[in-house]
Amino acid sequence: MNFLILFGITVIILLISTVFLGIRILFSPAAKFPQHRIGHNKEMRKKEIYCPRTLDKLERKNCAGCSYFQESI
């Protein structure tokens, strides 16, 4: 019985904290969820953090003269 009371209190606390954390995003008309994709996040672009596909393209461009990335026909 004590376990069920403790479990219920824990669930209630988690629900309340989730609601309080989401109030700004849920009720503010100008608020947006932060962009989590690497290619679309402005802060990550400022720090020059790229997605693996873009990073591969940059590496291939920088290594244009070497034969490491040359595809065999």
C-alpha positions in Angstrom: 0.0 0.0 0.0 2.9 2.4 0.8 4.3 1.7 -2.6 1.1 2.8 -4.4 1.0 6.0 -2.4 4.6 6.8 -3.2 4.1 5.9 -6.8 1.1 8.2 -7.1 2.9 11.1 -5.5 5.8 10.6 -7.9 3.5 10.6 -10.9 1.8 13.7 -9.7 5.1 15.5 -9.2 6.3 14.5 -12.6 3.1 15.7 -14.3 3.2 19.0 -12.5 6.8 19.6 -13.4 6.1 18.7 -17.0 3.2 21.2 -17.2 5.3 24.0 -15.6 8.2 23.3 -18.0 5.8 23.5 -21.0 3.7 26.5 -20.0 5.9 29.0 -21.9 5.8 27.0 -25.1 2.2 25.9 -24.8 0.6 29.2 -23.9 2.8 31.8 -25.5 1.8 32.6 -29.1 5.4 33.6 -30.2 7.2 30.7 -28.5 8.4 27.8 -30.6 10.0 24.5 -29.8 13.7 24.7 -30.2 15.0 23.3 -33.5 16.8 20.1 -32.7 18.0 19.2 -36.2 21.7 20.1 -36.7 21.3 21.6 -40.1 18.4 23.9 -39.1 19.8 25.1 -35.7 21.3 28.6 -35.9 23.4 28.1 -32.8 25.0 24.9 -34.1 25.7 26.7 -37.4 27.5 29.5 -35.5 29.7 26.9 -33.8 30.3 25.2 -37.2 28.7 21.9 -36.2 27.3 20.2 -39.2 25.3 17.1 -39.9 27.3 14.0 -41.1 26.1 14.4 -44.7 27.2 18.1 -44.9 30.5 17.3 -43.1 31.2 14.5 -45.7 30.5 16.9 -48.6 32.9 19.5 -47.0 35.6 16.9 -46.6 35.2 15.7 -50.2 35.4 19.3 -51.4 38.6 20.0 -49.4 40.1 16.8 -50.6 39.5 17.4 -54.3 43.1 16.7 -55.4 43.7 13.6 -53.4 42.6 10.1 -54.5 41.1 9.1 -51.2 37.6 10.0 -52.1 37.8 9.2 -55.8 35.1 6.7 -56.8 36.2 3.8 -58.9 34.4 3.3 -62.2 
